[in-house]
Amino acid sequence: MGEKTLRLDIISMIILKLLSGKEAYAYEIMQEMDQTFNGLLTIQRGTIYPALYRMEEEGLITGQKRLTGKRMERVYYHIEPKGYEELEKLSKKCLELTETLQFFLKQDQGFTSDMRNMK
């Protein structure tokens, strides 16, 4: 799993989790992420829209345009059944990675001295 894939999986999982509770528009999703992670996880604004478009193309979420005010439209996203399946899959993957990292970090030592000397 490359860094880009991991990052996309985490962003997708977070968006799907937020949408599992209510439908929301992109800016609302970004605000919720900021409040939830309080600076511990920074997701660039320019990453959210491509993630939403990709997930919509994959059938994980659906966007619906709604008029707000006299002329302004917002796209409200909601999670689809396929999105719930993906959320479950990504959540399991993330939990497995977290458990593996916790196990690794609790070890008394990282690489053995033999491995450190290999170059």
C-alpha positions in Angstrom: 0.0 0.0 0.0 1.6 3.2 -1.2 1.5 6.5 0.7 -0.9 8.0 -1.9 -3.3 5.0 -1.7 -3.2 5.1 2.1 -4.0 8.8 2.1 -6.9 8.4 -0.3 -8.2 5.5 1.7 -8.1 7.5 4.9 -9.8 10.5 3.3 -12.5 8.3 1.8 -13.1 6.5 5.1 -13.5 9.8 6.9 -15.8 11.3 4.4 -17.9 8.1 4.3 -18.0 8.0 8.1 -19.2 11.6 8.2 -21.9 10.9 5.6 -23.1 7.8 7.4 -24.5 10.1 10.0 -26.1 12.8 7.7 -25.9 14.2 4.3 -23.7 17.2 3.8 -22.1 19.5 1.2 -18.4 19.8 0.7 -17.7 22.8 2.8 -19.7 21.3 5.6 -17.6 18.1 5.4 -14.4 20.2 5.6 -15.6 22.0 8.6 -16.6 18.8 10.3 -13.2 17.4 9.6 -11.5 20.4 11.1 -13.6 20.3 14.2 -13.2 16.5 14.6 -9.4 16.4 14.2 -8.6 19.8 15.7 -5.3 20.1 13.8 -4.1 16.5 14.4 -4.9 15.6 10.8 -4.7 18.2 8.1 -6.5 17.5 4.9 -5.9 20.0 2.1 -9.1 21.7 0.8 -8.1 20.8 -2.8 -8.2 17.1 -1.8 -11.8 17.0 -0.7 -13.5 17.8 -4.1 -11.6 15.2 -6.1 -12.3 12.6 -3.4 -16.0 13.4 -3.5 -16.1 13.3 -7.4 -14.2 10.0 -7.4 -16.5 8.4 -4.8 -19.5 9.6 -6.7 -18.2 8.0 -9.9 -17.6 4.8 -8.0 -21.2 4.8 -6.7 -20.2 5.1 -3.0 -22.0 8.4 -2.6 -24.5 10.5 -4.6 -24.7 14.2 -4.9 -27.9 16.2 -5.3 -27.9 19.8 -6.3 -30.2 22.0 -4.1 -31.0 25.7 -4.4 -30.0 27.6 -1.3 -31.1 31.2 -1.4 -32.2 32.8 -4.6 -29.4 31.6 -6.9 -26.9 29.6 -5.0 -26.7 25.9 -5.5 -25.0 23.4 -3.2 -24.4 19.8 -3.8 -25.5 17.7 -0.9 -23.9 14.2 -0.7 -25.3 11.1 0.9 -23.8 7.7 1.3 -25.1 4.8 -0.8 -25.3 1.1 0.2 -22.0 0.5 -1.7 -20.5 3.3 0.3 -21.4 1.6 3.6 -19.7 -1.6 2.3 -16.6 0.4 1.4 -16.7 2.2 4.8 -16.7 -1.2 6.6 -13.8 -2.4 4.4 -11.7 0.7 4.9 -12.4 0.8 8.6 -11.2 -2.8 9.0 -8.1 -2.0 7.0 -7.3 1.0 9.1 -7.8 -0.8 12.3 -5.5 -3.6 11.2 -2.8 -1.1 10.3 -3.3 0.7 13.6 -2.9 -2.6 15.5 0.1 -3.6 13.5 1.8 -0.2 14.2 0.9 -0.4 17.9 2.5 -3.8 18.1 5.6 -2.7 16.3 6.0 0.4 18.5 5.7 -1.6 21.7 8.6 -3.8 20.7 11.8 -3.3 22.8 13.8 -2.7 19.7 13.2 -2.0 16.0 15.7 -3.6 13.7 18.2 -6.1 15.1 21.8 -5.2 15.0 22.4 -7.6 12.1 19.8 -5.7 10.1 21.2 -2.3 10.9 24.6 -3.3 9.6 23.3 -4.5 6.2 24.0 -2.0 3.5 
